[in-house]
């Protein structure tokens, strides 16, 4: 970790203990803008999102949906891969949708990225089918995640792929916390009917975990 990252970590811990965590669940107003700015630039955030996009192995003509897209770090990387496809980002924060739009401006203009300001509880408004779906550090914030993941499965084509990522950010989080998060995500995907589940780990502090799976063919 660089000195800058360490300082940022301390600031975030201080901010978190004063209610700032809410700004990462649903960024609003000026504080939400700062939260999005941090998510868009913090090196561990960027590394985690780019790693997840690589794991999802999106092809040039595929259609992909990202739930809880935040400021659009993964969306931009997905759009670069799906150069002849479509990437849809969903978030219930208007501030995040605006930042994601700025980050993917050219692809939005070209009609290759669409942004949907909606809660994941409103997935029926999103037009499928998709080849793949991604959710990074957001599933733990959703109400009834198994119900949401079942709805997501219906948006995916048969055999479609999903990647759920978690890097626990609470004070004192360790590799064991990440392992527990992976077990929880695996359980949620299994309960929602996803198959061929596997876990990948990215060596960050604490580690990021990505659970990948498929809709039944
Ligand atoms: C910690 S941020 C992660 C953002 C992004 N995935 C990243 O890794 O940079 C969580 C994001 O999920 C969004 N979110 C949380 N609950 C949501 C819900 N029920 N519906 C839609 N978006 C949600 C928040 O607005 C926020 O942008």
py3Dmol code that shows the C-alpha trace and the ligand (Angstrom):
import py3Dmol

protein = """\
ATOM      1  CA  UNK A   1       0.000   0.000   0.000  1.00  0.00           C
ATOM      2  CA  UNK A   2       1.379   3.448  -0.905  1.00  0.00           C
ATOM      3  CA  UNK A   3       1.557   6.263   1.661  1.00  0.00           C
ATOM      4  CA  UNK A   4      -1.283   8.021  -0.176  1.00  0.00           C
ATOM      5  CA  UNK A   5      -3.456   4.880   0.090  1.00  0.00           C
ATOM      6  CA  UNK A   6      -2.661   4.592   3.798  1.00  0.00           C
ATOM      7  CA  UNK A   7      -3.673   8.196   4.423  1.00  0.00           C
ATOM      8  CA  UNK A   8      -6.862   7.678   2.384  1.00  0.00           C
ATOM      9  CA  UNK A   9      -7.614   4.526   4.410  1.00  0.00           C
ATOM     10  CA  UNK A  10      -7.318   6.496   7.665  1.00  0.00           C
ATOM     11  CA  UNK A  11      -9.513   9.295   6.346  1.00  0.00           C
ATOM     12  CA  UNK A  12     -12.115   6.757   5.198  1.00  0.00           C
ATOM     13  CA  UNK A  13     -12.077   5.019   8.579  1.00  0.00           C
ATOM     14  CA  UNK A  14     -12.600   8.363  10.306  1.00  0.00           C
ATOM     15  CA  UNK A  15     -15.358   9.312   7.837  1.00  0.00           C
ATOM     16  CA  UNK A  16     -16.965   5.867   8.187  1.00  0.00           C
ATOM     17  CA  UNK A  17     -17.135   6.174  11.976  1.00  0.00           C
ATOM     18  CA  UNK A  18     -19.062   9.458  11.471  1.00  0.00           C
ATOM     19  CA  UNK A  19     -21.744   8.003   9.223  1.00  0.00           C
ATOM     20  CA  UNK A  20     -19.861   8.298   5.921  1.00  0.00           C
ATOM     21  CA  UNK A  21     -20.401   4.585   5.153  1.00  0.00           C
ATOM     22  CA  UNK A  22     -23.962   5.411   4.075  1.00  0.00           C
ATOM     23  CA  UNK A  23     -22.468   7.409   1.211  1.00  0.00           C
ATOM     24  CA  UNK A  24     -21.080   4.196  -0.268  1.00  0.00           C
ATOM     25  CA  UNK A  25     -24.509   2.522  -0.013  1.00  0.00           C
ATOM     26  CA  UNK A  26     -26.420   5.326  -1.700  1.00  0.00           C
ATOM     27  CA  UNK A  27     -24.274   8.323  -2.586  1.00  0.00           C
ATOM     28  CA  UNK A  28     -26.200  11.618  -2.496  1.00  0.00           C
ATOM     29  CA  UNK A  29     -25.301  15.316  -2.702  1.00  0.00           C
ATOM     30  CA  UNK A  30     -21.782  16.687  -2.258  1.00  0.00           C
ATOM     31  CA  UNK A  31     -20.668  13.912   0.136  1.00  0.00           C
ATOM     32  CA  UNK A  32     -21.908  11.322  -2.348  1.00  0.00           C
ATOM     33  CA  UNK A  33     -19.917  13.028  -5.060  1.00  0.00           C
ATOM     34  CA  UNK A  34     -16.782  12.681  -2.891  1.00  0.00           C
ATOM     35  CA  UNK A  35     -17.576   8.985  -2.241  1.00  0.00           C
ATOM     36  CA  UNK A  36     -17.854   8.423  -6.000  1.00  0.00           C
ATOM     37  CA  UNK A  37     -14.640  10.343  -6.595  1.00  0.00           C
ATOM     38  CA  UNK A  38     -12.862   8.048  -4.106  1.00  0.00           C
ATOM     39  CA  UNK A  39     -14.353   4.856  -5.617  1.00  0.00           C
ATOM     40  CA  UNK A  40     -13.322   5.994  -9.073  1.00  0.00           C
ATOM     41  CA  UNK A  41      -9.681   6.615  -8.102  1.00  0.00           C
ATOM     42  CA  UNK A  42      -8.716   4.450  -5.115  1.00  0.00           C
ATOM     43  CA  UNK A  43      -6.157   2.021  -6.546  1.00  0.00           C
ATOM     44  CA  UNK A  44      -7.594  -1.058  -4.772  1.00  0.00           C
ATOM     45  CA  UNK A  45     -11.087  -0.186  -6.094  1.00  0.00           C
ATOM     46  CA  UNK A  46      -9.847   0.221  -9.629  1.00  0.00           C
ATOM     47  CA  UNK A  47      -7.731  -2.967  -9.450  1.00  0.00           C
ATOM     48  CA  UNK A  48     -10.680  -4.955  -8.055  1.00  0.00           C
ATOM     49  CA  UNK A  49     -13.061  -3.756 -10.770  1.00  0.00           C
ATOM     50  CA  UNK A  50     -10.622  -4.346 -13.641  1.00  0.00           C
ATOM     51  CA  UNK A  51      -9.799  -7.820 -12.281  1.00  0.00           C
ATOM     52  CA  UNK A  52     -13.511  -8.702 -12.127  1.00  0.00           C
ATOM     53  CA  UNK A  53     -14.011  -7.560 -15.726  1.00  0.00           C
ATOM     54  CA  UNK A  54     -11.104  -9.750 -16.856  1.00  0.00           C
ATOM     55  CA  UNK A  55     -12.564 -12.753 -14.985  1.00  0.00           C
ATOM     56  CA  UNK A  56     -15.936 -12.253 -16.669  1.00  0.00           C
ATOM     57  CA  UNK A  57     -14.095 -12.546 -20.032  1.00  0.00           C
ATOM     58  CA  UNK A  58     -16.593 -10.458 -21.992  1.00  0.00           C
ATOM     59  CA  UNK A  59     -16.456 -10.870 -25.786  1.00  0.00           C
ATOM     60  CA  UNK A  60     -16.628  -8.024 -28.351  1.00  0.00           C
ATOM     61  CA  UNK A  61     -20.298  -8.461 -29.267  1.00  0.00           C
ATOM     62  CA  UNK A  62     -21.715  -9.456 -25.888  1.00  0.00           C
ATOM     63  CA  UNK A  63     -24.440  -7.722 -23.876  1.00  0.00           C
ATOM     64  CA  UNK A  64     -23.518  -7.163 -20.223  1.00  0.00           C
ATOM     65  CA  UNK A  65     -25.354  -5.682 -17.237  1.00  0.00           C
ATOM     66  CA  UNK A  66     -23.660  -4.287 -14.140  1.00  0.00           C
ATOM     67  CA  UNK A  67     -25.735  -3.867 -10.984  1.00  0.00           C
ATOM     68  CA  UNK A  68     -24.690  -1.172  -8.493  1.00  0.00           C
ATOM     69  CA  UNK A  69     -22.274   0.252 -11.070  1.00  0.00           C
ATOM     70  CA  UNK A  70     -21.257   3.221  -8.868  1.00  0.00           C
ATOM     71  CA  UNK A  71     -19.006   5.734 -10.664  1.00  0.00           C
ATOM     72  CA  UNK A  72     -18.528   3.407 -13.652  1.00  0.00           C
ATOM     73  CA  UNK A  73     -14.997   2.014 -13.293  1.00  0.00           C
ATOM     74  CA  UNK A  74     -16.032  -1.492 -14.396  1.00  0.00           C
ATOM     75  CA  UNK A  75     -18.510  -0.111 -16.947  1.00  0.00           C
ATOM     76  CA  UNK A  76     -15.698   1.695 -18.791  1.00  0.00           C
ATOM     77  CA  UNK A  77     -13.583  -1.481 -18.841  1.00  0.00           C
ATOM     78  CA  UNK A  78     -16.576  -3.567 -19.971  1.00  0.00           C
ATOM     79  CA  UNK A  79     -17.351  -1.091 -22.764  1.00  0.00           C
ATOM     80  CA  UNK A  80     -13.744  -1.285 -23.976  1.00  0.00           C
ATOM     81  CA  UNK A  81     -14.115  -5.069 -24.298  1.00  0.00           C
ATOM     82  CA  UNK A  82     -17.664  -5.191 -25.679  1.00  0.00           C
ATOM     83  CA  UNK A  83     -16.759  -2.774 -28.473  1.00  0.00           C
ATOM     84  CA  UNK A  84     -19.564  -4.091 -30.696  1.00  0.00           C
ATOM     85  CA  UNK A  85     -21.971  -5.058 -27.924  1.00  0.00           C
ATOM     86  CA  UNK A  86     -23.953  -3.316 -25.186  1.00  0.00           C
ATOM     87  CA  UNK A  87     -23.186  -2.537 -21.543  1.00  0.00           C
ATOM     88  CA  UNK A  88     -25.988  -1.505 -19.169  1.00  0.00           C
ATOM     89  CA  UNK A  89     -25.217   0.028 -15.772  1.00  0.00           C
ATOM     90  CA  UNK A  90     -27.862   0.117 -13.023  1.00  0.00           C
ATOM     91  CA  UNK A  91     -27.607   2.149  -9.802  1.00  0.00           C
ATOM     92  CA  UNK A  92     -30.131   3.731  -7.437  1.00  0.00           C
ATOM     93  CA  UNK A  93     -27.899   6.773  -6.882  1.00  0.00           C
ATOM     94  CA  UNK A  94     -28.390   9.648  -9.290  1.00  0.00           C
ATOM     95  CA  UNK A  95     -24.939  11.006  -8.373  1.00  0.00           C
ATOM     96  CA  UNK A  96     -23.349   7.655  -9.345  1.00  0.00           C
ATOM     97  CA  UNK A  97     -25.270   7.476 -12.621  1.00  0.00           C
ATOM     98  CA  UNK A  98     -23.980  10.974 -13.480  1.00  0.00           C
ATOM     99  CA  UNK A  99     -20.365  10.035 -12.666  1.00  0.00           C
ATOM    100  CA  UNK A 100     -20.686   6.768 -14.616  1.00  0.00           C
ATOM    101  CA  UNK A 101     -22.053   8.700 -17.593  1.00  0.00           C
ATOM    102  CA  UNK A 102     -19.070  11.066 -17.496  1.00  0.00           C
ATOM    103  CA  UNK A 103     -16.652   8.131 -17.274  1.00  0.00           C
ATOM    104  CA  UNK A 104     -18.187   6.381 -20.320  1.00  0.00           C
ATOM    105  CA  UNK A 105     -19.290   9.491 -22.281  1.00  0.00           C
ATOM    106  CA  UNK A 106     -18.097   8.394 -25.750  1.00  0.00           C
ATOM    107  CA  UNK A 107     -19.605   4.911 -25.445  1.00  0.00           C
ATOM    108  CA  UNK A 108     -22.905   6.387 -24.178  1.00  0.00           C
ATOM    109  CA  UNK A 109     -23.007   8.694 -27.212  1.00  0.00           C
ATOM    110  CA  UNK A 110     -22.301   5.725 -29.483  1.00  0.00           C
ATOM    111  CA  UNK A 111     -25.213   3.822 -27.876  1.00  0.00           C
ATOM    112  CA  UNK A 112     -22.881   1.121 -26.519  1.00  0.00           C
ATOM    113  CA  UNK A 113     -23.427   2.024 -22.847  1.00  0.00           C
ATOM    114  CA  UNK A 114     -26.849   2.644 -21.276  1.00  0.00           C
ATOM    115  CA  UNK A 115     -27.321   3.895 -17.747  1.00  0.00           C
ATOM    116  CA  UNK A 116     -30.408   3.074 -15.730  1.00  0.00           C
ATOM    117  CA  UNK A 117     -31.206   5.069 -12.590  1.00  0.00           C
ATOM    118  CA  UNK A 118     -33.162   2.441 -10.658  1.00  0.00           C
ATOM    119  CA  UNK A 119     -32.879   0.158  -7.646  1.00  0.00           C
ATOM    120  CA  UNK A 120     -31.979  -3.467  -8.292  1.00  0.00           C
ATOM    121  CA  UNK A 121     -35.473  -4.156  -6.925  1.00  0.00           C
ATOM    122  CA  UNK A 122     -36.719  -2.800 -10.294  1.00  0.00           C
ATOM    123  CA  UNK A 123     -34.790  -5.079 -12.610  1.00  0.00           C
ATOM    124  CA  UNK A 124     -37.896  -5.864 -14.648  1.00  0.00           C
ATOM    125  CA  UNK A 125     -37.458  -2.423 -16.268  1.00  0.00           C
ATOM    126  CA  UNK A 126     -34.104  -3.515 -17.749  1.00  0.00           C
ATOM    127  CA  UNK A 127     -34.245  -5.086 -21.213  1.00  0.00           C
ATOM    128  CA  UNK A 128     -32.512  -8.473 -21.491  1.00  0.00           C
ATOM    129  CA  UNK A 129     -31.339 -10.932 -22.398  1.00  0.00           C
ATOM    130  CA  UNK A 130     -27.714 -10.453 -21.365  1.00  0.00           C
ATOM    131  CA  UNK A 131     -24.726 -12.726 -21.852  1.00  0.00           C
ATOM    132  CA  UNK A 132     -23.111 -11.749 -18.559  1.00  0.00           C
ATOM    133  CA  UNK A 133     -23.719  -9.812 -15.340  1.00  0.00           C
ATOM    134  CA  UNK A 134     -21.424  -8.183 -12.799  1.00  0.00           C
ATOM    135  CA  UNK A 135     -21.893  -6.787  -9.295  1.00  0.00           C
ATOM    136  CA  UNK A 136     -18.921  -5.404  -7.318  1.00  0.00           C
ATOM    137  CA  UNK A 137     -19.168  -4.642  -3.581  1.00  0.00           C
ATOM    138  CA  UNK A 138     -22.905  -4.116  -3.704  1.00  0.00           C
ATOM    139  CA  UNK A 139     -24.792  -7.412  -3.155  1.00  0.00           C
ATOM    140  CA  UNK A 140     -24.515  -7.020   0.635  1.00  0.00           C
ATOM    141  CA  UNK A 141     -26.514  -3.770   0.332  1.00  0.00           C
ATOM    142  CA  UNK A 142     -29.487  -5.293  -1.512  1.00  0.00           C
ATOM    143  CA  UNK A 143     -32.785  -6.228   0.104  1.00  0.00           C
ATOM    144  CA  UNK A 144     -33.590  -9.960  -0.402  1.00  0.00           C
ATOM    145  CA  UNK A 145     -30.455 -10.715  -2.446  1.00  0.00           C
ATOM    146  CA  UNK A 146     -31.606 -14.217  -3.444  1.00  0.00           C
ATOM    147  CA  UNK A 147     -34.803 -12.766  -4.943  1.00  0.00           C
ATOM    148  CA  UNK A 148     -32.714 -10.149  -6.797  1.00  0.00           C
ATOM    149  CA  UNK A 149     -30.351 -12.838  -8.100  1.00  0.00           C
ATOM    150  CA  UNK A 150     -33.301 -14.966  -9.301  1.00  0.00           C
ATOM    151  CA  UNK A 151     -34.569 -11.909 -11.201  1.00  0.00           C
ATOM    152  CA  UNK A 152     -31.070 -11.430 -12.592  1.00  0.00           C
ATOM    153  CA  UNK A 153     -30.999 -15.075 -13.750  1.00  0.00           C
ATOM    154  CA  UNK A 154     -34.172 -14.389 -15.752  1.00  0.00           C
ATOM    155  CA  UNK A 155     -32.422 -11.456 -17.471  1.00  0.00           C
ATOM    156  CA  UNK A 156     -29.547 -13.707 -18.572  1.00  0.00           C
ATOM    157  CA  UNK A 157     -29.645 -16.000 -21.589  1.00  0.00           C
ATOM    158  CA  UNK A 158     -29.399 -19.766 -20.919  1.00  0.00           C
ATOM    159  CA  UNK A 159     -25.775 -20.486 -19.946  1.00  0.00           C
ATOM    160  CA  UNK A 160     -25.199 -16.759 -19.189  1.00  0.00           C
ATOM    161  CA  UNK A 161     -22.435 -15.827 -16.727  1.00  0.00           C
ATOM    162  CA  UNK A 162     -22.443 -13.940 -13.459  1.00  0.00           C
ATOM    163  CA  UNK A 163     -19.606 -12.542 -11.328  1.00  0.00           C
ATOM    164  CA  UNK A 164     -20.193 -11.249  -7.795  1.00  0.00           C
ATOM    165  CA  UNK A 165     -17.283  -9.509  -6.110  1.00  0.00           C
ATOM    166  CA  UNK A 166     -16.672  -8.556  -2.503  1.00  0.00           C
ATOM    167  CA  UNK A 167     -13.789  -6.872  -0.770  1.00  0.00           C
ATOM    168  CA  UNK A 168     -14.860  -6.360   2.855  1.00  0.00           C
ATOM    169  CA  UNK A 169     -14.033  -2.797   3.863  1.00  0.00           C
ATOM    170  CA  UNK A 170     -14.988  -2.773   7.556  1.00  0.00           C
ATOM    171  CA  UNK A 171     -12.382  -1.974  10.223  1.00  0.00           C
ATOM    172  CA  UNK A 172     -10.340  -5.073  11.034  1.00  0.00           C
ATOM    173  CA  UNK A 173     -11.372  -7.005   7.902  1.00  0.00           C
ATOM    174  CA  UNK A 174      -8.912  -9.826   7.154  1.00  0.00           C
ATOM    175  CA  UNK A 175      -8.443 -12.690   4.703  1.00  0.00           C
ATOM    176  CA  UNK A 176     -10.841 -14.696   6.901  1.00  0.00           C
ATOM    177  CA  UNK A 177     -13.513 -11.976   6.446  1.00  0.00           C
ATOM    178  CA  UNK A 178     -13.035 -12.217   2.670  1.00  0.00           C
ATOM    179  CA  UNK A 179     -13.311 -16.028   2.793  1.00  0.00           C
ATOM    180  CA  UNK A 180     -16.585 -15.706   4.732  1.00  0.00           C
ATOM    181  CA  UNK A 181     -17.852 -13.230   2.113  1.00  0.00           C
ATOM    182  CA  UNK A 182     -17.031 -15.741  -0.647  1.00  0.00           C
ATOM    183  CA  UNK A 183     -18.940 -18.482   1.167  1.00  0.00           C
ATOM    184  CA  UNK A 184     -21.940 -16.167   1.561  1.00  0.00           C
ATOM    185  CA  UNK A 185     -21.937 -15.118  -2.118  1.00  0.00           C
ATOM    186  CA  UNK A 186     -21.637 -18.786  -3.181  1.00  0.00           C
ATOM    187  CA  UNK A 187     -24.638 -19.649  -0.996  1.00  0.00           C
ATOM    188  CA  UNK A 188     -26.716 -16.805  -2.451  1.00  0.00           C
ATOM    189  CA  UNK A 189     -25.918 -17.831  -6.046  1.00  0.00           C
ATOM    190  CA  UNK A 190     -26.647 -21.497  -5.323  1.00  0.00           C
ATOM    191  CA  UNK A 191     -29.984 -20.568  -3.687  1.00  0.00           C
ATOM    192  CA  UNK A 192     -30.849 -18.469  -6.750  1.00  0.00           C
ATOM    193  CA  UNK A 193     -30.209 -21.476  -9.020  1.00  0.00           C
ATOM    194  CA  UNK A 194     -26.823 -20.578 -10.523  1.00  0.00           C
ATOM    195  CA  UNK A 195     -24.529 -23.496 -11.378  1.00  0.00           C
ATOM    196  CA  UNK A 196     -20.817 -24.301 -11.867  1.00  0.00           C
ATOM    197  CA  UNK A 197     -19.791 -21.914  -9.097  1.00  0.00           C
ATOM    198  CA  UNK A 198     -16.128 -21.132  -8.520  1.00  0.00           C
ATOM    199  CA  UNK A 199     -14.214 -18.577  -6.457  1.00  0.00           C
ATOM    200  CA  UNK A 200     -11.213 -16.478  -7.433  1.00  0.00           C
ATOM    201  CA  UNK A 201      -9.139 -14.376  -5.024  1.00  0.00           C
ATOM    202  CA  UNK A 202      -7.224 -11.151  -5.697  1.00  0.00           C
ATOM    203  CA  UNK A 203      -4.328 -10.488  -3.351  1.00  0.00           C
ATOM    204  CA  UNK A 204      -5.325  -7.103  -1.918  1.00  0.00           C
ATOM    205  CA  UNK A 205      -5.473  -6.069   1.738  1.00  0.00           C
ATOM    206  CA  UNK A 206      -7.908  -7.569   2.620  1.00  0.00           C
ATOM    207  CA  UNK A 207      -8.266  -9.893  -0.394  1.00  0.00           C
ATOM    208  CA  UNK A 208     -11.057  -9.361  -2.921  1.00  0.00           C
ATOM    209  CA  UNK A 209     -13.102 -12.450  -3.772  1.00  0.00           C
ATOM    210  CA  UNK A 210     -15.074 -13.087  -6.937  1.00  0.00           C
ATOM    211  CA  UNK A 211     -17.643 -15.874  -7.184  1.00  0.00           C
ATOM    212  CA  UNK A 212     -18.480 -16.806 -10.770  1.00  0.00           C
ATOM    213  CA  UNK A 213     -21.382 -18.920 -11.968  1.00  0.00           C
ATOM    214  CA  UNK A 214     -23.707 -19.758 -14.849  1.00  0.00           C
ATOM    215  CA  UNK A 215     -27.425 -19.863 -15.466  1.00  0.00           C
ATOM    216  CA  UNK A 216     -28.579 -23.409 -16.289  1.00  0.00           C
ATOM    217  CA  UNK A 217     -28.224 -23.973 -20.047  1.00  0.00           C
TER     218      UNK A 217
END
"""
ligand_1 = """\
27
LIG
C -19.680 0.412 -2.564
S -20.451 1.025 -4.014
C -19.611 0.063 -5.308
C -19.703 0.732 -6.625
C -18.989 0.008 -7.768
N -19.557 -1.290 -8.004
C -17.512 -0.097 -7.489
O -17.015 -1.161 -7.078
O -16.813 0.927 -7.690
C -22.062 0.288 -4.007
C -22.946 0.808 -5.120
O -24.136 0.029 -5.149
C -25.245 0.897 -5.283
N -26.432 0.245 -4.682
C -26.553 -0.180 -3.403
N -27.775 -0.725 -3.206
C -28.438 -0.633 -4.397
C -29.738 -1.006 -4.833
N -30.615 -1.591 -3.985
N -30.087 -0.759 -6.107
C -29.200 -0.156 -6.968
N -27.962 0.225 -6.603
C -27.569 -0.014 -5.338
C -24.822 2.184 -4.559
O -25.553 3.305 -4.983
C -23.349 2.259 -4.917
O -23.139 2.976 -6.114
"""
view = py3Dmol.view(width=600, height=400)
view.addModel(protein, "pdb")
view.setStyle({"model": 0}, {"cartoon": {"style": "trace"}})
view.addModel(ligand_1, "xyz")
view.setStyle({"model": 1}, {"stick": {}})
view.zoomTo()
view.show()
